[in-house]
Amino acid sequence: MQPIILRSPRYDDQKITLPVEIADLSKPFNGSISSPKGDEYPVTRNIVRLLNGEIPKTTLAQDSNFIPLTAKGYEDFWRKSSIRSISGEDFTMGDEQNLLIEWLQVTPGELVLDLGTSTGLYPRTLFTSQPKARYVAIDLAMPMLREARSRAADEQCHVTWMEANAESLPFFAESVDAITCGGSLNEFYDPLKALFEARRVLRKGGAFFLMYLLEADTFVGKALQKASGIGGIKFWSKRASYKLFEQAGFTVECEKQLGIVQFVLLK
Ligand SMILES: C[S@@+](CC[C@H](N)C(=O)[O-])C[C@H]1O[C@@H](n2cnc3c(N)ncnc32)[C@H](O)[C@@H]1O
């Protein structure tokens, strides 16, 4: 397997080559990585810490992900039934996982990046269907990344977990083969910046699988979203979201809408 090459968060022209063992979660990896210019980043139990304690400006919604109890309960108590509860349609987590595998068609050796991974559902799903690709998943919240690492280790999935910011990706232009992002676009502080970064690092012809929430059209839905907006969560009409994708340089190749839950494959 080829090693994953990062762009140094500090020096745009410097490479950092990740030891491939970091992704093997059966063996705890502790140490550090550095660029030739000497900027160094710790690796704690396989989690690469590129932020070095410098968490960017966050919203209230983002802050909730730093609570260890949120990370522990997130997948079992919320994620497993979230699409069905939010959309009101009979669409299980298994259906979502099948859609992800079918639309993305990951091939051996490819590098797949998950943005705002929380507990790593998407990379674990893809590893199970294509274990010969390379998976890297980022999040700002260490409690989420620790839970993601633990779940992936239990399921023997090889994934590289990184504390990094989706709005400033530590990758060179066109160095990633596919990108996934489940539900995080609504939570990013600056979603357009994250989309521009995704476009920059994704190779030409590479696919971007995105699940996000649209603006509600019912009175109760609108009221609930207004309350979430106070915490920093953003919602768009379908047209406004497509405009954002276009602005960032993407075109919509596939789409599926379930109530206010929208899936798109961007290229
Ligand atoms: C809705 S959850 C994501 C769920 C996950 N993708 C899934 O499919 O289950 C949003 C996640 O994005 C992370 N996040 C928010 N802003 C981020 C940013 N700028 N960079 C990286 N991760 C971010 C949060 O910490 C949180 O874990």
The ligand as an SDF file (V2000), in Angstrom:
LIG
                    3D

 27 29  0  0  0  0  0  0  0  0999 V2000
  -23.0230   15.8320   11.8610 C   0  0  0  0  0  0  0  0  0  0  0  0
  -21.4960   15.3000   12.4790 S   0  0  0  0  0  0  0  0  0  0  0  0
  -20.8900   14.2330   11.2310 C   0  0  0  0  0  0  0  0  0  0  0  0
  -21.3970   12.8560   11.1730 C   0  0  0  0  0  0  0  0  0  0  0  0
  -20.6110   11.8610   10.3990 C   0  0  0  0  0  0  0  0  0  0  0  0
  -20.0080   12.3850    9.1970 N   0  0  0  0  0  0  0  0  0  0  0  0
  -21.5500   10.7170   10.0700 C   0  0  0  0  0  0  0  0  0  0  0  0
  -21.8390   10.4740    8.8940 O   0  0  0  0  0  0  0  0  0  0  0  0
  -21.9820   10.0690   11.0110 O   0  0  0  0  0  0  0  0  0  0  0  0
  -20.4320   16.6790   12.1920 C   0  0  0  0  0  0  0  0  0  0  0  0
  -18.9540   16.4370   12.5670 C   0  0  0  0  0  0  0  0  0  0  0  0
  -18.1740   17.4000   11.8780 O   0  0  0  0  0  0  0  0  0  0  0  0
  -17.1350   17.8400   12.7370 C   0  0  0  0  0  0  0  0  0  0  0  0
  -16.7010   19.1580   12.2720 N   0  0  0  0  0  0  0  0  0  0  0  0
  -17.3560   20.3440   12.3550 C   0  0  0  0  0  0  0  0  0  0  0  0
  -16.6430   21.3160   11.7640 N   0  0  0  0  0  0  0  0  0  0  0  0
  -15.5040   20.7450   11.3010 C   0  0  0  0  0  0  0  0  0  0  0  0
  -14.3780   21.2290   10.5870 C   0  0  0  0  0  0  0  0  0  0  0  0
  -14.2650   22.5000   10.2380 N   0  0  0  0  0  0  0  0  0  0  0  0
  -13.4050   20.3460   10.2690 N   0  0  0  0  0  0  0  0  0  0  0  0
  -13.4900   19.0480   10.6070 C   0  0  0  0  0  0  0  0  0  0  0  0
  -14.5380   18.5330   11.2780 N   0  0  0  0  0  0  0  0  0  0  0  0
  -15.5320   19.3670   11.6220 C   0  0  0  0  0  0  0  0  0  0  0  0
  -17.7570   17.8440   14.1180 C   0  0  0  0  0  0  0  0  0  0  0  0
  -16.7810   17.8000   15.1360 O   0  0  0  0  0  0  0  0  0  0  0  0
  -18.6520   16.5990   14.0470 C   0  0  0  0  0  0  0  0  0  0  0  0
  -17.9920   15.4760   14.5390 O   0  0  0  0  0  0  0  0  0  0  0  0
  1  2  1  0
  2  3  1  0
  2 10  1  0
  3  4  1  0
  4  5  1  0
  5  6  1  0
  5  7  1  0
  7  8  2  0
  7  9  1  0
 10 11  1  0
 11 12  1  0
 11 26  1  0
 12 13  1  0
 13 14  1  0
 13 24  1  0
 14 15  1  0
 14 23  1  0
 15 16  2  0
 16 17  1  0
 17 18  1  0
 17 23  2  0
 18 19  1  0
 18 20  2  0
 20 21  1  0
 21 22  2  0
 22 23  1  0
 24 25  1  0
 24 26  1  0
 26 27  1  0
M  CHG  2   2   1   9  -1
M  END
$$$$
